[in-house]
Amino acid sequence: MLSRGRTRRNGRIPALARSCRLGAAIGLSLALGLGGPASARQAEPAAGADEAEAQRLFEEGSKAYNLGKFDVAIENFEAAYELSHADALLYNLGQAYSKRYEVEAEPAHLRRARVLFLNFAKIREAAGSDARDARERIAAIDAQLAELGKGEAAAQPEGPAPAPESPAKQPYRPRAAGIAGYALIGAGLVLGTGLGALGLVSAGRIDEQRRDEWQYVPLSGAREQQYEDSYQSARALAFAGIGVGGALLVTGVVLVAVDAARGGKSAPRRAQLRPGGLAVAF
């Protein structure tokens, strides 16, 4: 603002010729549209500021405020404050942001208004002026923000329900199929190992006996054929034992695996020995 005592020049009165003109205009606007004690909203002198431009911006902002164009009012009030540094403009800006929240329910507008009212109150209180109206508005905004916080907390969706804990895995207890499988595994091991070993050992001894006898007495054709038949029979016994034992072993393993996989089901499971071979019914 211009300093006090500025006089008429060239037949015209310069804009804001007196230091109280911008403050009075702001105070009038607050008294008419914003409410509250006018004494708490008078602007302080701002030496060296472009008062004419600040006055114009303030008036444009006031028009926009009255028309409900609060974003335009904020823009003009902020520009006027940059030029004049009139503390009453902080109050105007706080009011504009509060009104803007009524149009755009964005909590950031309330928070900005609170900061502006708080800064205004601090400046006024430091100067020994009354700032009770600004403090009341701060308290009202705090109450609004608190209510908004409660609403947001209530509307906050609950987190995803925790995944149900998987039941503890029960130890495997063989049932009919499993028991039969273990029996077949044992039989396969015993039969395959026993017959295979017996046949191979017998075949080896027959061959050894044939060689020993041949060293002392030449073997006749009939004797040689007898040894050969015995040798082949022993080998056949070994291979048959290994084959049958292996089949029983594999069948038993399958039965145990199936029984373990279906251990939680109540469907009957049984193994049956049929003429065509071992069959498993589930």
Secondary structure, 3 states (H helix, E strand, C coil): CCCCCCCCECCECCCCCCCCHHHHHHHHHHHHHHCCCHHHHCCCCCCCCCHHHHHHHHHHHHHHHHCCCHHHHHHHHHHHHHHHCCCHHHHHHHHHHHHHHHHCCCHHHHHHHHHHHHHHHHHHHHCCCCCHHHHHHHHHHHHHHHHHHHHHHHHCCCCCCCCCCCCCCCCCCCCHHHHHHHHHHHHHHHHHHHHHHHHHHHHHHHHHHHHHHHHHCCCCHHHHHHHHHHHHHHHHHHHHHHHHHHHHHHHHHHHHHHHHHCCCCCCCCEEEEECCEEEEEC
